[in-house]
Amino acid sequence: DLGWIGRVMTRAVAGGFRFGTDAPMSWIGADDAAQGLIAALDRGKNGERYILSAERMSMIQFFNRVATLTDRRPAKPRKPSSLETIASFSTTFATMFGKRPLLSVEEARFLSGGVKVDGGYARTEIGVKYTPLASVLPPLVNTYQRALERFGH
């Protein structure tokens, strides 16, 4: 995954710099998200919106779960203002060299504010079943570890 969450996972598994705050985030496994989309198509009401969210935890809590699975030290929460500063410098230098920033300004804003959503409506209305992240994370981390070994990092 070359997107934001893929880069976040790669850094977390590799023990790299992890950006996070205590702001709540919404998490769902990819298989559950796919099954939720199918359930919405099959059983959802026309025009209705269904939020798919298995669990809420901060990015720091997520990083610390990954740290436990990879025998890495826990991440320390950062203040939103420090993330904005890091993002500003990172974006400036990345732009100068034609690279992707380590942390973009948009990502810093997202991490600072968090996401407060509830997937309960999708569970009750269309029967979405969520797998606990405690079950999703170990094989996901293992996949990232194998990829890092294979492709080097």
C-alpha positions as CSV (number, residue, x, y, z in Angstrom):
1,D,0.0,0.0,0.0
2,L,1.6,3.2,-1.1
3,G,-1.0,5.4,0.5
4,W,-0.8,7.1,3.9
5,I,-1.8,4.1,6.0
6,G,0.7,1.9,4.2
7,R,3.5,4.4,5.0
8,V,2.3,4.6,8.6
9,M,2.3,0.8,8.9
10,T,5.7,0.5,7.3
11,R,7.3,3.0,9.7
12,A,5.5,1.4,12.7
13,V,6.7,-2.1,11.8
14,A,10.2,-1.0,10.9
15,G,10.5,1.0,14.1
16,G,10.8,4.3,12.2
17,F,9.5,7.7,13.2
18,R,5.8,7.5,14.2
19,F,3.6,10.5,14.2
20,G,0.6,10.4,16.4
21,T,-1.6,12.1,19.0
22,D,-4.2,11.0,21.5
23,A,-7.0,12.1,19.1
24,P,-9.4,9.3,18.4
25,M,-9.3,7.5,15.1
26,S,-11.6,5.0,13.5
27,W,-10.2,1.6,12.4
28,I,-11.5,-1.3,10.4
29,G,-9.8,-4.3,8.8
30,A,-9.8,-4.4,5.0
31,D,-11.8,-7.7,4.8
32,D,-14.5,-6.2,7.1
33,A,-14.6,-3.0,5.0
34,A,-15.0,-5.1,1.8
35,Q,-17.8,-7.2,3.4
36,G,-19.4,-4.0,4.7
37,L,-19.6,-2.6,1.1
38,I,-21.1,-5.8,-0.1
39,A,-23.7,-5.8,2.7
40,A,-24.6,-2.2,1.9
41,L,-25.1,-3.1,-1.7
42,D,-27.1,-6.3,-0.9
43,R,-29.2,-5.1,2.1
44,G,-28.8,-1.4,2.4
45,K,-31.5,1.2,1.7
46,N,-31.2,3.3,-1.4
47,G,-29.7,6.7,-0.5
48,E,-28.8,5.6,3.0
49,R,-25.2,6.1,4.3
50,Y,-23.4,3.4,6.4
51,I,-20.2,4.2,8.3
52,L,-17.9,1.3,8.6
53,S,-15.9,1.5,11.8
54,A,-14.8,-1.5,13.9
55,E,-13.0,0.2,16.7
56,R,-11.8,3.6,17.9
57,M,-8.4,4.2,19.3
58,S,-5.8,6.9,19.0
59,M,-2.9,6.6,16.6
60,I,-0.6,6.3,19.6
61,Q,-2.7,3.3,20.9
62,F,-2.5,1.8,17.4
63,F,1.3,2.3,17.3
64,N,1.7,0.8,20.7
65,R,-0.2,-2.3,19.7
66,V,2.1,-2.7,16.7
67,A,5.1,-2.0,19.0
68,T,4.0,-4.9,21.2
69,L,3.8,-7.2,18.3
70,T,7.2,-6.2,16.9
71,D,9.1,-5.9,20.1
72,R,9.7,-2.2,19.5
73,R,9.5,0.6,22.1
74,P,6.2,2.4,22.5
75,A,5.5,5.6,20.6
76,K,5.2,8.9,22.4
77,P,2.2,11.1,21.7
78,R,3.0,14.4,20.0
79,K,1.3,17.7,20.5
80,P,-0.7,18.9,17.5
81,S,1.4,22.0,17.3
82,S,4.6,19.9,17.0
83,L,3.1,17.8,14.2
84,E,2.2,21.0,12.3
85,T,5.7,22.2,12.6
86,I,7.2,18.9,11.5
87,A,4.7,18.8,8.6
88,S,5.6,22.3,7.5
89,F,9.4,21.6,7.4
90,S,8.9,18.2,5.9
91,T,6.6,19.6,3.1
92,T,9.0,22.4,2.4
93,F,12.1,20.2,2.0
94,A,10.2,17.5,0.1
95,T,8.9,20.1,-2.4
96,M,12.4,21.4,-2.9
97,F,13.7,17.9,-3.8
98,G,10.6,16.6,-5.6
99,K,9.8,14.0,-2.9
100,R,6.9,13.0,-0.8
101,P,6.9,14.7,2.6
102,L,7.5,12.4,5.7
103,L,4.3,14.1,7.1
104,S,2.2,16.4,5.0
105,V,0.3,19.4,6.4
106,E,-3.0,17.6,5.6
107,E,-1.9,14.5,7.5
108,A,-0.9,16.5,10.5
109,R,-4.3,18.2,10.6
110,F,-6.0,14.8,10.3
111,L,-3.9,13.4,13.1
112,S,-4.5,16.4,15.3
113,G,-8.3,16.4,15.0
114,G,-8.9,12.6,14.8
115,V,-12.1,11.0,13.5
116,K,-15.1,10.3,15.7
117,V,-17.4,7.9,14.0
118,D,-19.5,4.9,15.0
119,G,-20.0,1.8,12.9
120,G,-22.9,0.6,15.1
121,Y,-25.6,1.6,12.6
122,A,-24.1,-0.5,9.9
123,R,-23.9,-3.4,12.3
124,T,-27.6,-3.2,13.3
125,E,-29.1,-2.1,9.9
126,I,-27.2,-4.3,7.4
127,G,-25.6,-6.9,9.6
128,V,-22.0,-5.8,9.3
129,K,-19.7,-8.0,11.5
130,Y,-16.5,-6.4,12.7
131,T,-13.4,-8.4,13.5
132,P,-11.6,-7.1,16.6
133,L,-8.3,-5.4,15.7
134,A,-6.6,-7.7,18.2
135,S,-7.3,-10.4,15.6
136,V,-6.6,-8.3,12.5
137,L,-3.3,-6.8,13.5
138,P,-1.0,-9.8,14.1
139,P,-1.4,-11.2,10.5
140,L,-1.2,-7.6,9.1
141,V,2.0,-6.9,11.0
142,N,3.4,-10.2,9.8
143,T,2.7,-9.3,6.2
144,Y,4.5,-6.0,6.5
145,Q,7.4,-7.7,8.2
146,R,7.7,-10.2,5.4
147,A,7.5,-7.4,2.8
148,L,10.2,-5.4,4.6
149,E,12.5,-8.5,4.6
150,R,11.8,-9.2,1.0
151,F,12.1,-5.7,-0.4
152,G,14.5,-4.3,2.2
153,H,14.1,-1.4,4.4
